[in-house]
Amino acid sequence: MPIQDALAELSTLLGQRLSRSKSDLDLHGRSETYFPVTPPDAVAYPKTTQEVSELMKICAAHAVPVTGWGVGTSLEGQAMAFSGGVVVDFARMNKVLSVNQGDMDAAVQPGVTREALNEELRATGLFFPVDPGANASVGGMASTRASGTTAVRYGTMRDNVLGLEVVLADGRVIRTGTRARKTSAGYDLTGLFVGSEGTLGLITELTLKLHGQPEAITAAICAFDSVDDAVRAVTDTIQMGLSMARIELLDAETVKAFNAYAGASMPECPHLMVEFHGSETGVAEMAEGFGAIIADHNGHGFDWATRPEERNALWTMRHNGAYAIYNARPGWKGLVTDVCVPISRLADAINETADDLTASGLYGPILGHVGDGNFHSVIMFDADDKAALDKVKAASNRMVERALAMGGTMTGEHGIGVGKLPYMAEEHGQGWQVMGAIKQALDPDNLLNPGKMVPPRN
């Protein structure tokens, strides 16, 4: 059998770093959301780009599918091997290769997590700002074009990746981009691979843009009488040009879940969590301006967190939002979904989504990175109720339809995987066929993460 022949050759290449143990296969067949466990045939743990290249050549010769794996925190099934084959786990490729303080960039391997990278950078006065919440690997973050709480100020992975080293489906190794901050030399291949979810190649090295650690940081939380008041405050803040580092929305159900999970004591009404970065003077001026805006929108209970431990506690609570919501419905599963709309339509999108979930009898707290028009819902359902998942998926579908009608997108940061694949044609039209043509050109045998991102092949 081709798969057995391939695994025999891979075992010769990697030795004990090719795993077929049931526990390892099950671990790499799971996700953090509702998809069923789907184990691969084997898990490979390469240490070098050359090993990844040889692995791809072997798999290409035997037509064996290959799926990349960071730490498995993606939410739409991106890293799941639904077609079987080999999962390539980059945990052993986790080195920071170089840090260039003068140019504010770094070269890293894909298995480095964002927290490990920033720990390495602490003494340099620099940091890597993209913060999706989970301690994701940098390679996985690039593959899904991740963003998160700080995107409103620092941008997404698209804005913070300068170049890549990529292994293609036939084992060729290419480099995209340079350490220069701009170029007009040909197609933007870096941008092509960032967000491609491993369907075009396996990322084996990244050159990242770094930022200076801010002189002053302060955070705050404030309550509102309604989601509409909170979102209108966000809209005014963005339109007035206040340079927020983070601005996050929690609806009343999310706050209630936080209180139960983290032992917090917030009033059970909508809240905004904000953070300002800059000089001492600049932060003070931004905070004053924001205070005036929220006063115009019935904001109250404005509570500052200026000490690092207070800020860390605040953002840890936010990053644990999904777990807090899961905790509110023990034994249930969740469909974790997101959409993104123009900031002027944000209030309408959130209010209509909340009304829809209520009318459908669904428990789906809303939270999100509202500074860039991106919000999420964790829609819970009883896994023993066979009709429940269909009902939840229908609500998610209506979220997408609503966002597209408002000039937005089906996903601001969670990506496509298989969960959002049915909406690609509607959002992209003939552009989706163009994506398929690119996939065909770079991966003619459909080996890399098959069944994801592009139209199914006939």
One Martini backbone bead per residue (centre of mass of N, CA, C, O) as a GRO file, in nm:
protein
  458
    1MET     BB    1   0.098   0.034   0.020
    2PRO     BB    2   0.159   0.363  -0.002
    3ILE     BB    3   0.152   0.440   0.302
    4GLN     BB    4   0.352   0.218   0.398
    5ASP     BB    5   0.588   0.299   0.221
    6ALA     BB    6   0.613   0.587   0.330
    7LEU     BB    7   0.653   0.514   0.633
    8ALA     BB    8   0.913   0.358   0.595
    9GLU     BB    9   1.078   0.600   0.485
   10LEU     BB   10   1.022   0.794   0.723
   11SER     BB   11   1.153   0.617   0.939
   12THR     BB   12   1.436   0.638   0.820
   13LEU     BB   13   1.452   0.952   0.843
   14LEU     BB   14   1.328   0.987   1.167
   15GLY     BB   15   1.250   0.754   1.329
   16GLN     BB   16   1.110   0.828   1.637
   17ARG     BB   17   0.984   1.096   1.479
   18LEU     BB   18   0.777   0.869   1.402
   19SER     BB   19   0.439   0.845   1.485
   20ARG     BB   20   0.187   0.561   1.587
   21SER     BB   21   0.052   0.631   1.834
   22LYS     BB   22  -0.255   0.662   1.963
   23SER     BB   23  -0.218   0.918   2.137
   24ASP     BB   24  -0.092   1.092   1.911
   25LEU     BB   25  -0.317   1.066   1.702
   26ASP     BB   26  -0.544   1.178   1.879
   27LEU     BB   27  -0.420   1.453   1.940
   28HIS     BB   28  -0.403   1.508   1.608
   29GLY     BB   29  -0.747   1.474   1.595
   30ARG     BB   30  -0.796   1.747   1.736
   31SER     BB   31  -0.999   2.014   1.867
   32GLU     BB   32  -1.154   2.322   2.007
   33THR     BB   33  -1.415   2.204   1.884
   34TYR     BB   34  -1.679   2.016   1.709
   35PHE     BB   35  -1.499   1.818   1.586
   36PRO     BB   36  -1.417   1.519   1.517
   37VAL     BB   37  -1.213   1.271   1.569
   38THR     BB   38  -0.910   1.267   1.334
   39PRO     BB   39  -0.681   1.061   1.272
   40PRO     BB   40  -0.390   0.997   1.157
   41ASP     BB   41  -0.132   0.783   1.047
   42ALA     BB   42   0.088   1.011   1.123
   43VAL     BB   43   0.367   1.164   1.309
   44ALA     BB   44   0.587   1.432   1.246
   45TYR     BB   45   0.932   1.546   1.376
   46PRO     BB   46   1.098   1.781   1.266
   47LYS     BB   47   1.421   1.985   1.263
   48THR     BB   48   1.438   2.053   0.949
   49THR     BB   49   1.409   2.159   0.632
   50GLN     BB   50   1.530   1.907   0.498
   51GLU     BB   51   1.327   1.709   0.624
   52VAL     BB   52   1.074   1.834   0.501
   53SER     BB   53   1.160   1.795   0.209
   54GLU     BB   54   1.189   1.485   0.218
   55LEU     BB   55   0.904   1.426   0.313
   56MET     BB   56   0.761   1.545   0.063
   57LYS     BB   57   0.889   1.359  -0.146
   58ILE     BB   58   0.776   1.097  -0.035
   59CYS     BB   59   0.472   1.176  -0.039
   60ALA     BB   60   0.462   1.239  -0.342
   61ALA     BB   61   0.546   0.952  -0.446
   62HIS     BB   62   0.274   0.828  -0.266
   63ALA     BB   63   0.022   1.014  -0.231
   64VAL     BB   64   0.046   1.168   0.057
   65PRO     BB   65  -0.092   1.340   0.287
   66VAL     BB   66  -0.034   1.683   0.425
   67THR     BB   67  -0.026   1.825   0.763
   68GLY     BB   68  -0.003   2.094   0.951
   69TRP     BB   69   0.142   2.169   1.293
   70GLY     BB   70   0.141   2.337   1.587
   71VAL     BB   71  -0.095   2.342   1.862
   72GLY     BB   72  -0.414   2.321   1.785
   73THR     BB   73  -0.596   2.620   1.795
   74SER     BB   74  -0.774   2.596   1.578
   75LEU     BB   75  -1.142   2.644   1.476
   76GLU     BB   76  -1.180   2.504   1.154
   77GLY     BB   77  -0.992   2.240   1.099
   78GLN     BB   78  -0.703   2.297   0.970
   79ALA     BB   79  -0.522   2.051   1.133
   80MET     BB   80  -0.701   1.827   1.006
   81ALA     BB   81  -0.689   1.482   0.884
   82PHE     BB   82  -0.941   1.396   0.681
   83SER     BB   83  -0.736   1.228   0.464
   84GLY     BB   84  -0.507   1.167   0.619
   85GLY     BB   85  -0.185   1.074   0.684
   86VAL     BB   86   0.045   1.338   0.753
   87VAL     BB   87   0.157   1.497   1.039
   88VAL     BB   88   0.329   1.808   1.089
   89ASP     BB   89   0.521   1.868   1.370
   90PHE     BB   90   0.690   2.180   1.488
   91ALA     BB   91   0.806   2.151   1.788
   92ARG     BB   92   1.128   2.107   1.704
   93MET     BB   93   1.088   2.398   1.551
   94ASN     BB   94   1.184   2.638   1.818
   95LYS     BB   95   1.372   2.870   1.711
   96VAL     BB   96   1.566   3.153   1.760
   97LEU     BB   97   1.788   3.266   1.518
   98SER     BB   98   1.734   3.592   1.513
   99VAL     BB   99   1.820   3.935   1.630
  100ASN     BB  100   1.746   4.271   1.501
  101GLN     BB  101   1.747   4.559   1.660
  102GLY     BB  102   1.798   4.783   1.445
  103ASP     BB  103   1.558   4.649   1.248
  104MET     BB  104   1.326   4.505   1.391
  105ASP     BB  105   1.396   4.179   1.371
  106ALA     BB  106   1.316   3.821   1.309
  107ALA     BB  107   1.427   3.480   1.313
  108VAL     BB  108   1.214   3.186   1.284
  109GLN     BB  109   1.063   2.913   1.377
  110PRO     BB  110   0.741   2.772   1.366
  111GLY     BB  111   0.734   2.649   1.679
  112VAL     BB  112   0.723   2.914   1.797
  113THR     BB  113   0.590   3.085   2.042
  114ARG     BB  114   0.479   3.387   2.137
  115GLU     BB  115   0.577   3.370   2.433
  116ALA     BB  116   0.868   3.272   2.379
  117LEU     BB  117   0.952   3.509   2.206
  118ASN     BB  118   0.903   3.737   2.419
  119GLU     BB  119   1.100   3.623   2.623
  120GLU     BB  120   1.351   3.655   2.436
  121LEU     BB  121   1.294   3.985   2.400
  122ARG     BB  122   1.302   4.138   2.675
  123ALA     BB  123   1.612   4.261   2.660
  124THR     BB  124   1.563   4.447   2.381
  125GLY     BB  125   1.284   4.628   2.369
  126LEU     BB  126   1.112   4.411   2.226
  127PHE     BB  127   0.815   4.297   2.031
  128PHE     BB  128   0.547   4.071   1.963
  129PRO     BB  129   0.202   4.164   1.907
  130VAL     BB  130   0.055   3.915   1.828
  131ASP     BB  131  -0.276   3.826   1.991
  132PRO     BB  132  -0.494   3.542   1.994
  133GLY     BB  133  -0.450   3.421   2.306
  134ALA     BB  134  -0.324   3.186   2.234
  135ASN     BB  135  -0.026   2.981   2.245
  136ALA     BB  136   0.077   3.006   1.957
  137SER     BB  137   0.225   2.942   1.675
  138VAL     BB  138   0.380   3.121   1.434
  139GLY     BB  139   0.319   2.937   1.193
  140GLY     BB  140   0.014   2.913   1.246
  141MET     BB  141  -0.046   3.216   1.238
  142ALA     BB  142   0.037   3.252   0.943
  143SER     BB  143  -0.150   3.035   0.812
  144THR     BB  144  -0.421   3.202   0.942
  145ARG     BB  145  -0.394   3.504   0.978
  146ALA     BB  146  -0.361   3.617   1.251
  147SER     BB  147  -0.461   3.797   1.550
  148GLY     BB  148  -0.645   4.009   1.775
  149THR     BB  149  -0.628   4.236   2.035
  150THR     BB  150  -0.382   4.419   1.874
  151ALA     BB  151  -0.473   4.491   1.573
  152VAL     BB  152  -0.568   4.793   1.595
  153ARG     BB  153  -0.249   4.876   1.604
  154TYR     BB  154  -0.046   4.625   1.471
  155GLY     BB  155  -0.198   4.413   1.338
  156THR     BB  156  -0.145   4.138   1.156
  157MET     BB  157   0.033   3.895   1.016
  158ARG     BB  158   0.045   4.037   0.742
  159ASP     BB  159   0.203   4.296   0.884
  160ASN     BB  160   0.449   4.093   1.041
  161VAL     BB  161   0.552   3.958   0.769
  162LEU     BB  162   0.842   3.960   0.560
  163GLY     BB  163   0.920   3.642   0.553
  164LEU     BB  164   0.986   3.312   0.391
  165GLU     BB  165   1.007   2.962   0.438
  166VAL     BB  166   0.924   2.707   0.185
  167VAL     BB  167   0.763   2.396   0.137
  168LEU     BB  168   0.670   2.222  -0.121
  169ALA     BB  169   0.502   1.954  -0.260
  170ASP     BB  170   0.794   1.861  -0.408
  171GLY     BB  171   1.031   1.988  -0.195
  172ARG     BB  172   1.077   2.261  -0.246
  173VAL     BB  173   1.276   2.554  -0.164
  174ILE     BB  174   1.161   2.874  -0.057
  175ARG     BB  175   1.185   3.234  -0.077
  176THR     BB  176   1.025   3.512   0.080
  177GLY     BB  177   1.128   3.794   0.080
  178THR     BB  178   1.266   4.032   0.315
  179ARG     BB  179   1.409   4.276   0.540
  180ALA     BB  180   1.262   4.471   0.399
  181ARG     BB  181   0.987   4.709   0.424
  182LYS     BB  182   0.998   4.709   0.101
  183THR     BB  183   0.847   4.624  -0.230
  184SER     BB  184   0.844   4.578  -0.619
  185ALA     BB  185   0.930   4.253  -0.659
  186GLY     BB  186   0.673   4.129  -0.759
  187TYR     BB  187   0.513   3.901  -0.623
  188ASP     BB  188   0.332   3.833  -0.318
  189LEU     BB  189   0.428   3.550  -0.163
  190THR     BB  190   0.391   3.602   0.131
  191GLY     BB  191   0.086   3.673   0.114
  192LEU     BB  192   0.003   3.395  -0.002
  193PHE     BB  193   0.092   3.212   0.250
  194VAL     BB  194  -0.052   3.397   0.424
  195GLY     BB  195  -0.349   3.215   0.493
  196SER     BB  196  -0.326   2.912   0.344
  197GLU     BB  197  -0.335   2.666   0.552
  198GLY     BB  198  -0.123   2.458   0.411
  199THR     BB  199  -0.205   2.435   0.083
  200LEU     BB  200   0.097   2.537  -0.050
  201GLY     BB  201   0.276   2.501   0.221
  202LEU     BB  202   0.561   2.471   0.442
  203ILE     BB  203   0.661   2.642   0.712
  204THR     BB  204   1.023   2.693   0.826
  205GLU     BB  205   1.038   3.019   0.814
  206LEU     BB  206   1.054   3.349   0.980
  207THR     BB  207   1.016   3.700   0.918
  208LEU     BB  208   0.984   3.948   1.170
  209LYS     BB  209   0.818   4.209   1.298
  210LEU     BB  210   0.908   4.452   1.530
  211HIS     BB  211   0.854   4.621   1.850
  212GLY     BB  212   0.842   4.861   2.073
  213GLN     BB  213   0.834   4.899   2.390
  214PRO     BB  214   0.636   5.066   2.577
  215GLU     BB  215   0.656   5.306   2.815
  216ALA     BB  216   0.333   5.296   2.840
  217ILE     BB  217   0.071   5.119   3.031
  218THR     BB  218  -0.291   5.102   3.011
  219ALA     BB  219  -0.590   4.983   3.171
  220ALA     BB  220  -0.950   4.909   3.121
  221ILE     BB  221  -1.288   4.904   3.263
  222CYS     BB  222  -1.632   4.918   3.134
  223ALA     BB  223  -1.970   4.996   3.161
  224PHE     BB  224  -2.300   4.918   3.016
  225ASP     BB  225  -2.639   4.917   2.936
  226SER     BB  226  -2.547   4.841   2.635
  227VAL     BB  227  -2.426   4.730   2.344
  228ASP     BB  228  -2.482   4.983   2.181
  229ASP     BB  229  -2.321   5.177   2.357
  230ALA     BB  230  -2.047   5.036   2.331
  231VAL     BB  231  -2.023   5.045   2.018
  232ARG     BB  232  -2.049   5.349   1.984
  233ALA     BB  233  -1.791   5.409   2.141
  234VAL     BB  234  -1.603   5.267   1.947
  235THR     BB  235  -1.666   5.425   1.693
  236ASP     BB  236  -1.580   5.702   1.803
  237THR     BB  237  -1.289   5.627   1.872
  238ILE     BB  238  -1.197   5.560   1.585
  239GLN     BB  239  -1.296   5.827   1.439
  240MET     BB  240  -1.103   6.010   1.637
  241GLY     BB  241  -0.807   5.856   1.650
  242LEU     BB  242  -0.757   5.672   1.875
  243SER     BB  243  -0.474   5.487   2.001
  244MET     BB  244  -0.543   5.175   2.033
  245ALA     BB  245  -0.440   4.856   2.143
  246ARG     BB  246  -0.720   4.784   2.288
  247ILE     BB  247  -1.075   4.670   2.210
  248GLU     BB  248  -1.319   4.505   2.406
  249LEU     BB  249  -1.604   4.294   2.398
  250LEU     BB  250  -1.869   4.229   2.643
  251ASP     BB  251  -2.129   4.064   2.718
  252ALA     BB  252  -2.340   3.970   2.964
  253GLU     BB  253  -2.287   3.660   2.935
  254THR     BB  254  -1.981   3.678   2.951
  255VAL     BB  255  -1.961   3.808   3.228
  256LYS     BB  256  -2.103   3.583   3.378
  257ALA     BB  257  -1.890   3.368   3.304
  258PHE     BB  258  -1.647   3.508   3.433
  259ASN     BB  259  -1.747   3.517   3.724
  260ALA     BB  260  -1.764   3.202   3.753
  261TYR     BB  261  -1.465   3.125   3.653
  262ALA     BB  262  -1.280   3.384   3.795
  263GLY     BB  263  -1.414   3.542   4.039
  264ALA     BB  264  -1.566   3.777   3.954
  265SER     BB  265  -1.747   4.126   3.995
  266MET     BB  266  -1.910   4.206   3.758
  267PRO     BB  267  -2.140   4.356   3.610
  268GLU     BB  268  -2.425   4.218   3.430
  269CYS     BB  269  -2.293   4.375   3.166
  270PRO     BB  270  -2.166   4.544   2.936
  271HIS     BB  271  -1.818   4.559   2.814
  272LEU     BB  272  -1.503   4.728   2.817
  273MET     BB  273  -1.170   4.658   2.702
  274VAL     BB  274  -0.868   4.848   2.755
  275GLU     BB  275  -0.565   4.979   2.580
  276PHE     BB  276  -0.262   5.173   2.629
  277HIS     BB  277   0.007   5.300   2.419
  278GLY     BB  278   0.305   5.488   2.526
  279SER     BB  279   0.344   5.760   2.661
  280GLU     BB  280   0.266   5.913   2.941
  281THR     BB  281   0.119   6.148   2.800
  282GLY     BB  282  -0.034   5.995   2.579
  283VAL     BB  283  -0.198   5.806   2.761
  284ALA     BB  284  -0.343   6.027   2.920
  285GLU     BB  285  -0.486   6.157   2.675
  286MET     BB  286  -0.639   5.904   2.576
  287ALA     BB  287  -0.794   5.849   2.838
  288GLU     BB  288  -0.946   6.115   2.845
  289GLY     BB  289  -1.089   6.084   2.571
  290PHE     BB  290  -1.233   5.817   2.641
  291GLY     BB  291  -1.391   5.917   2.886
  292ALA     BB  292  -1.569   6.116   2.723
  293ILE     BB  293  -1.704   5.907   2.537
  294ILE     BB  294  -1.839   5.719   2.751
  295ALA     BB  295  -2.013   5.942   2.878
  296ASP     BB  296  -2.192   5.967   2.607
  297HIS     BB  297  -2.264   5.626   2.654
  298ASN     BB  298  -2.325   5.534   2.955
  299GLY     BB  299  -2.075   5.501   3.110
  300HIS     BB  300  -1.940   5.287   3.381
  301GLY     BB  301  -1.709   5.180   3.603
  302PHE     BB  302  -1.425   5.302   3.577
  303ASP     BB  303  -1.133   5.077   3.569
  304TRP     BB  304  -0.807   5.077   3.654
  305ALA     BB  305  -0.494   4.913   3.515
  306THR     BB  306  -0.148   4.975   3.586
  307ARG     BB  307  -0.047   4.721   3.684
  308PRO     BB  308   0.078   4.439   3.559
  309GLU     BB  309  -0.096   4.234   3.727
  310GLU     BB  310  -0.368   4.362   3.649
  311ARG     BB  311  -0.346   4.336   3.344
  312ASN     BB  312  -0.298   4.033   3.330
  313ALA     BB  313  -0.567   3.952   3.461
  314LEU     BB  314  -0.751   4.081   3.251
  315TRP     BB  315  -0.635   3.923   2.990
  316THR     BB  316  -0.670   3.640   3.095
  317MET     BB  317  -0.974   3.652   3.111
  318ARG     BB  318  -1.019   3.705   2.811
  319HIS     BB  319  -0.860   3.452   2.696
  320ASN     BB  320  -1.074   3.264   2.872
  321GLY     BB  321  -1.359   3.295   2.742
  322ALA     BB  322  -1.428   3.016   2.619
  323TYR     BB  323  -1.397   2.856   2.885
  324ALA     BB  324  -1.615   3.005   3.041
  325ILE     BB  325  -1.846   2.922   2.850
  326TYR     BB  326  -1.814   2.620   2.875
  327ASN     BB  327  -1.860   2.618   3.188
  328ALA     BB  328  -2.172   2.706   3.161
  329ARG     BB  329  -2.187   2.415   2.978
  330PRO     BB  330  -2.158   2.126   3.078
  331GLY     BB  331  -2.085   1.891   2.814
  332TRP     BB  332  -2.074   2.081   2.595
  333LYS     BB  333  -2.054   2.230   2.285
  334GLY     BB  334  -1.874   2.446   2.040
  335LEU     BB  335  -1.929   2.715   1.817
  336VAL     BB  336  -1.660   2.904   1.692
  337THR     BB  337  -1.725   3.232   1.575
  338ASP     BB  338  -1.666   3.475   1.300
  339VAL     BB  339  -1.684   3.826   1.213
  340CYS     BB  340  -1.654   4.109   0.972
  341VAL     BB  341  -1.704   4.467   0.975
  342PRO     BB  342  -1.771   4.762   0.927
  343ILE     BB  343  -1.769   4.991   1.177
  344SER     BB  344  -2.053   5.125   1.098
  345ARG     BB  345  -2.196   4.810   1.131
  346LEU     BB  346  -2.148   4.683   1.413
  347ALA     BB  347  -2.405   4.731   1.579
  348ASP     BB  348  -2.598   4.587   1.388
  349ALA     BB  349  -2.461   4.308   1.386
  350ILE     BB  350  -2.477   4.249   1.691
  351ASN     BB  351  -2.779   4.295   1.743
  352GLU     BB  352  -2.885   4.087   1.532
  353THR     BB  353  -2.740   3.843   1.651
  354ALA     BB  354  -2.861   3.851   1.934
  355ASP     BB  355  -3.156   3.827   1.844
  356ASP     BB  356  -3.128   3.560   1.694
  357LEU     BB  357  -3.030   3.382   1.931
  358THR     BB  358  -3.274   3.432   2.110
  359ALA     BB  359  -3.497   3.338   1.907
  360SER     BB  360  -3.347   3.040   1.887
  361GLY     BB  361  -3.254   2.944   2.182
  362LEU     BB  362  -2.950   3.039   2.214
  363TYR     BB  363  -2.622   2.997   2.349
  364GLY     BB  364  -2.430   3.308   2.249
  365PRO     BB  365  -2.189   3.466   2.331
  366ILE     BB  366  -2.041   3.798   2.299
  367LEU     BB  367  -1.720   3.877   2.149
  368GLY     BB  368  -1.442   4.119   2.080
  369HIS     BB  369  -1.254   4.305   1.822
  370VAL     BB  370  -1.408   4.601   1.776
  371GLY     BB  371  -1.187   4.796   1.655
  372ASP     BB  372  -1.212   4.601   1.366
  373GLY     BB  373  -1.511   4.459   1.344
  374ASN     BB  374  -1.461   4.202   1.536
  375PHE     BB  375  -1.665   3.913   1.612
  376HIS     BB  376  -1.792   3.672   1.854
  377SER     BB  377  -1.927   3.331   1.894
  378VAL     BB  378  -2.032   3.095   2.146
  379ILE     BB  379  -2.212   2.818   2.040
  380MET     BB  380  -2.408   2.615   2.222
  381PHE     BB  381  -2.439   2.244   2.261
  382ASP     BB  382  -2.589   1.939   2.269
  383ALA     BB  383  -2.428   1.650   2.177
  384ASP     BB  384  -2.696   1.455   2.213
  385ASP     BB  385  -2.825   1.650   2.001
  386LYS     BB  386  -2.866   1.607   1.666
  387ALA     BB  387  -3.012   1.896   1.599
  388ALA     BB  388  -2.826   2.115   1.725
  389LEU     BB  389  -2.598   2.162   1.517
  390ASP     BB  390  -2.780   2.262   1.287
  391LYS     BB  391  -2.884   2.509   1.442
  392VAL     BB  392  -2.607   2.641   1.485
  393LYS     BB  393  -2.521   2.657   1.187
  394ALA     BB  394  -2.754   2.840   1.100
  395ALA     BB  395  -2.667   3.081   1.275
  396SER     BB  396  -2.387   3.113   1.147
  397ASN     BB  397  -2.491   3.163   0.860
  398ARG     BB  398  -2.640   3.429   0.933
  399MET     BB  399  -2.389   3.582   1.010
  400VAL     BB  400  -2.262   3.576   0.733
  401GLU     BB  401  -2.487   3.706   0.567
  402ARG     BB  402  -2.483   3.969   0.727
  403ALA     BB  403  -2.190   4.052   0.673
  404LEU     BB  404  -2.201   4.054   0.362
  405ALA     BB  405  -2.435   4.266   0.341
  406MET     BB  406  -2.228   4.483   0.499
  407GLY     BB  407  -1.929   4.438   0.367
  408GLY     BB  408  -1.803   4.181   0.474
  409THR     BB  409  -1.685   3.887   0.651
  410MET     BB  410  -1.682   3.555   0.758
  411THR     BB  411  -1.370   3.621   0.858
  412GLY     BB  412  -1.118   3.780   1.057
  413GLU     BB  413  -0.937   3.504   1.203
  414HIS     BB  414  -1.016   3.190   1.195
  415GLY     BB  415  -1.093   3.106   0.915
  416ILE     BB  416  -1.172   2.813   0.721
  417GLY     BB  417  -1.116   2.529   0.653
  418VAL     BB  418  -1.432   2.364   0.689
  419GLY     BB  419  -1.641   2.550   0.832
  420LYS     BB  420  -1.620   2.798   0.590
  421LEU     BB  421  -1.627   2.675   0.298
  422PRO     BB  422  -1.937   2.722   0.201
  423TYR     BB  423  -1.876   3.061   0.170
  424MET     BB  424  -1.666   3.127  -0.057
  425ALA     BB  425  -1.833   3.183  -0.312
  426GLU     BB  426  -1.996   3.425  -0.201
  427GLU     BB  427  -1.750   3.611  -0.134
  428HIS     BB  428  -1.556   3.555  -0.416
  429GLY     BB  429  -1.649   3.403  -0.646
  430GLN     BB  430  -1.422   3.374  -0.900
  431GLY     BB  431  -1.186   3.391  -0.696
  432TRP     BB  432  -1.201   3.097  -0.602
  433GLN     BB  433  -1.099   2.973  -0.870
  434VAL     BB  434  -0.824   3.107  -0.854
  435MET     BB  435  -0.731   2.961  -0.604
  436GLY     BB  436  -0.748   2.681  -0.736
  437ALA     BB  437  -0.531   2.741  -0.953
  438ILE     BB  438  -0.299   2.783  -0.756
  439LYS     BB  439  -0.312   2.508  -0.626
  440GLN     BB  440  -0.268   2.345  -0.889
  441ALA     BB  441   0.018   2.463  -0.949
  442LEU     BB  442   0.155   2.384  -0.656
  443ASP     BB  443  -0.068   2.118  -0.612
  444PRO     BB  444  -0.161   1.886  -0.832
  445ASP     BB  445  -0.214   1.634  -0.606
  446ASN     BB  446  -0.346   1.726  -0.340
  447LEU     BB  447  -0.160   1.708  -0.050
  448LEU     BB  448  -0.212   1.984   0.091
  449ASN     BB  449  -0.458   2.005   0.287
  450PRO     BB  450  -0.707   1.862   0.196
  451GLY     BB  451  -1.031   2.021   0.172
  452LYS     BB  452  -0.923   2.315   0.172
  453MET     BB  453  -1.021   2.656   0.072
  454VAL     BB  454  -1.091   2.516  -0.199
  455PRO     BB  455  -1.224   2.381  -0.451
  456PRO     BB  456  -1.332   2.099  -0.539
  457ARG     BB  457  -1.228   1.827  -0.705
  458ASN     BB  458  -1.325   1.620  -0.980
   0.00000   0.00000   0.00000
